[in-house]
């Protein structure tokens, strides 16, 4: 019997995406890629190289022109729109450059939003889970605040908890530190690495910051819609404690 941890949680096979009619523009060209449970992968490349398109395809936010994507063993090409929505809600978490928190709701209500949308409402266990995450990321005293009452770093930490609320197998993060200064960006990145180690969630992170990419376990470089490099990064493992990020 094969080890479940060795099975890809994300797999793309000859994945291609073309925008426009006629000749069009090829954003992805036959990409073969996989990520296993617990991996932390940085996806890098110049603007327009196709890295964000790759994340959109993996996140079932758009359909490929050819090839296919498997998420946790499920071929997304065989799913209709409702099936894709269910897959996103049950298996994937998303973190974007902008937090997209809703200011009319509290931090806790925002963090519970995926469970309210996909499951018809959070259970008491869900609420306790999300509260524990908010405490872990240093927002224990901000749960009842509105997003507008938080700093930029605090807003992004709340968005990270929202992405974790449904206990996903994979987190897709597109420039999650792009709107933060270098200090807060580093703190948020360290938080992502901590959560990756604690919960064994696969993280695929698009970043333009080479310094942050070097802190990942693996770097995938995209150029002109193709993967041109894919290698592991040697790094010293740090002991993870239970103290929240300040």
C-alpha positions as CSV (number, residue, x, y, z in Angstrom):
1,X,0.0,0.0,0.0
2,X,1.4,3.4,-0.9
3,X,2.0,6.1,1.6
4,X,-0.9,8.7,1.5
5,X,1.6,11.4,2.2
6,X,3.4,10.6,-1.0
7,X,0.3,11.0,-3.2
8,X,0.0,14.4,-4.8
9,X,-2.7,16.6,-3.3
10,X,-2.3,18.9,-6.4
11,X,-1.5,17.6,-9.8
12,X,-1.6,19.2,-13.2
13,X,-1.1,17.3,-16.5
14,X,-0.2,19.1,-19.7
15,X,-2.1,22.1,-18.4
16,X,-2.6,24.9,-21.0
17,X,-4.6,28.1,-21.0
18,X,-5.1,30.4,-23.9
19,X,-6.9,33.8,-23.7
20,X,-8.6,35.4,-26.7
21,X,-9.8,34.1,-30.1
22,X,-7.7,33.1,-33.1
23,X,-4.0,33.0,-32.2
24,X,-4.8,34.4,-28.8
25,X,-2.3,34.5,-25.9
26,X,-1.0,31.4,-24.2
27,X,-0.7,32.0,-20.5
28,X,0.2,28.3,-19.8
29,X,1.8,25.8,-22.1
30,X,1.7,22.2,-21.2
31,X,2.5,22.5,-17.5
32,X,3.1,19.3,-15.5
33,X,3.2,20.0,-11.7
34,X,2.5,18.3,-8.5
35,X,2.5,19.1,-4.8
36,X,2.2,16.7,-1.9
37,X,0.6,17.1,1.6
38,X,2.6,19.5,3.8
39,X,4.8,20.9,1.0
40,X,5.5,24.6,1.0
41,X,6.1,25.7,-2.6
42,X,7.0,29.2,-3.8
43,X,6.0,29.9,-7.4
44,X,8.1,32.7,-8.9
45,X,8.5,34.4,-12.2
46,X,8.3,37.7,-14.0
47,X,5.0,39.6,-14.4
48,X,2.9,37.9,-17.1
49,X,4.9,34.7,-16.8
50,X,1.7,32.6,-16.0
51,X,2.2,32.0,-12.3
52,X,-1.1,33.6,-11.2
53,X,-2.9,31.8,-14.0
54,X,-1.4,28.5,-12.7
55,X,-2.9,29.2,-9.3
56,X,-6.2,30.1,-10.8
57,X,-6.4,26.8,-12.7
58,X,-5.4,24.8,-9.6
59,X,-8.0,26.8,-7.6
60,X,-10.7,25.9,-10.0
61,X,-11.4,29.6,-10.6
62,X,-11.0,29.1,-14.3
63,X,-11.1,26.2,-16.7
64,X,-8.0,25.2,-18.8
65,X,-8.0,25.2,-22.6
66,X,-6.4,21.7,-22.5
67,X,-4.9,19.3,-19.9
68,X,-6.4,18.8,-16.5
69,X,-6.0,19.4,-12.8
70,X,-6.5,17.0,-10.0
71,X,-7.1,18.2,-6.4
72,X,-6.9,15.6,-3.7
73,X,-7.4,12.9,-6.4
74,X,-10.4,14.6,-8.0
75,X,-10.2,15.5,-11.7
76,X,-11.7,19.0,-11.9
77,X,-12.5,18.6,-15.6
78,X,-15.2,16.1,-14.7
79,X,-17.0,18.6,-12.4
80,X,-19.7,21.1,-13.2
81,X,-19.8,24.6,-11.7
82,X,-21.6,23.4,-8.6
83,X,-19.1,20.6,-8.2
84,X,-16.2,23.0,-8.6
85,X,-17.7,25.3,-6.0
86,X,-18.1,22.4,-3.5
87,X,-14.4,21.4,-4.2
88,X,-13.2,24.9,-3.5
89,X,-15.3,25.2,-0.3
90,X,-14.3,21.9,1.1
91,X,-10.7,21.4,0.0
92,X,-9.0,24.7,-0.9
93,X,-8.2,27.9,1.0
94,X,-7.4,31.2,-0.7
95,X,-5.2,34.1,0.4
96,X,-4.9,37.2,-1.9
97,X,-2.7,40.3,-1.9
98,X,-5.7,42.3,-0.6
99,X,-7.5,40.8,2.4
100,X,-11.1,41.2,1.0
101,X,-12.6,41.3,4.5
102,X,-16.1,42.7,4.8
103,X,-16.2,45.8,7.0
104,X,-19.8,45.3,8.1
105,X,-18.9,42.1,9.9
106,X,-16.6,41.5,12.8
107,X,-13.2,39.8,12.5
108,X,-14.7,36.5,13.8
109,X,-17.7,36.7,11.5
110,X,-15.3,37.3,8.5
111,X,-13.2,34.4,9.5
112,X,-16.3,32.1,9.7
113,X,-17.6,33.2,6.3
114,X,-16.5,30.2,4.3
115,X,-18.3,27.9,6.7
116,X,-21.4,30.1,6.6
117,X,-21.4,30.0,2.8
118,X,-20.5,26.3,2.1
119,X,-22.0,24.5,5.1
120,X,-25.1,26.5,5.8
121,X,-23.6,27.9,9.0
122,X,-20.8,27.1,11.4
123,X,-21.2,24.5,14.1
124,X,-20.1,25.2,17.7
125,X,-17.0,23.2,17.0
126,X,-16.3,25.3,13.9
127,X,-16.6,28.5,16.0
128,X,-14.2,27.2,18.6
129,X,-11.7,26.1,15.9
130,X,-11.7,29.5,14.3
131,X,-11.4,31.3,17.7
132,X,-8.4,29.1,18.4
133,X,-6.8,30.2,15.1
134,X,-7.5,33.8,15.8
135,X,-5.8,33.5,19.2
136,X,-2.9,31.7,17.6
137,X,-2.2,34.5,15.2
138,X,-2.4,37.2,17.9
139,X,-6.0,38.4,17.3
140,X,-7.6,37.2,20.5
141,X,-8.5,40.7,21.6
142,X,-9.6,41.7,18.1
143,X,-12.4,39.2,17.3
144,X,-15.2,41.6,17.8
145,X,-13.5,44.5,16.0
146,X,-14.3,45.5,12.4
147,X,-11.6,45.1,9.7
148,X,-11.3,48.9,9.5
149,X,-10.1,48.9,13.1
150,X,-7.1,46.7,12.3
151,X,-3.7,47.4,11.0
152,X,-2.7,46.0,7.5
153,X,-0.8,43.1,9.1
154,X,-3.7,42.3,11.4
155,X,-6.2,42.3,8.4
156,X,-4.0,39.9,6.5
157,X,-3.7,37.6,9.5
158,X,-7.5,37.6,9.8
159,X,-7.7,36.7,6.1
160,X,-5.3,33.8,6.7
161,X,-7.6,32.5,9.4
162,X,-10.5,32.7,7.1
163,X,-8.6,30.6,4.5
164,X,-8.0,28.0,7.2
165,X,-11.6,27.9,8.6
166,X,-12.7,25.0,6.4
167,X,-9.6,22.9,7.3
168,X,-8.4,22.8,3.7
169,X,-5.9,20.4,2.2
170,X,-4.3,23.1,0.1
171,X,-3.8,26.9,0.6
172,X,-3.3,29.0,-2.5
173,X,-1.7,32.3,-1.8
174,X,-1.2,35.0,-4.5
175,X,1.2,37.7,-3.3
176,X,-0.1,37.5,0.3
177,X,2.5,40.0,1.5
178,X,2.4,42.3,-1.5
179,X,0.4,45.1,0.2
180,X,2.5,45.0,3.4
181,X,5.8,46.7,4.4
182,X,8.8,44.5,4.7
183,X,8.5,43.9,8.5
184,X,4.8,42.9,8.4
185,X,5.4,41.0,5.2
186,X,8.1,38.9,6.9
187,X,5.8,38.3,10.0
188,X,2.9,37.1,7.8
189,X,5.2,34.8,5.8
190,X,6.6,33.4,9.0
191,X,3.0,32.8,10.1
192,X,2.3,30.9,6.9
193,X,5.3,28.7,7.4
194,X,4.3,28.0,11.0
195,X,0.8,27.0,10.1
196,X,2.1,24.8,7.3
197,X,4.3,23.0,9.8
198,X,1.6,22.7,12.4
199,X,-1.3,21.5,10.2
200,X,0.4,19.7,7.3
201,X,-1.5,21.8,4.8
202,X,0.1,22.2,1.3
203,X,0.9,25.8,0.6
204,X,1.4,27.1,-3.0
205,X,2.5,30.7,-2.8
206,X,3.1,33.1,-5.6
207,X,5.6,35.8,-4.7
208,X,7.9,38.3,-6.5
209,X,10.0,38.6,-3.3
210,X,13.1,36.4,-3.8
211,X,14.0,36.6,-0.1
212,X,10.7,35.1,0.9
213,X,10.9,32.5,-1.9
214,X,14.2,31.3,-0.5
215,X,12.5,30.5,2.8
216,X,10.1,28.0,1.1
217,X,10.9,24.3,0.9
218,X,10.7,24.3,-2.9
219,X,10.8,26.8,-5.6
220,X,9.0,26.5,-9.0
221,X,10.0,29.1,-11.6
222,X,7.6,29.9,-14.4
223,X,8.6,31.6,-17.6
224,X,6.4,32.2,-20.7
225,X,3.8,29.8,-19.4
226,X,6.2,27.0,-18.8
227,X,7.9,25.6,-15.7
228,X,11.6,26.2,-16.3
229,X,13.0,25.2,-12.9
230,X,11.7,23.2,-9.9
231,X,14.0,22.5,-7.0
232,X,14.1,22.1,-3.3
233,X,15.7,24.8,-1.0
234,X,18.1,23.7,1.7
235,X,17.1,25.4,4.9
236,X,17.5,24.8,8.7
237,X,14.3,23.7,10.3
238,X,13.2,25.8,13.3
239,X,11.4,24.5,16.3
240,X,7.8,25.6,16.3
241,X,6.3,26.7,19.7
242,X,2.8,27.6,20.7
243,X,3.2,31.3,21.1
244,X,1.1,33.5,18.8
245,X,2.7,35.9,16.4
246,X,2.7,39.3,18.0
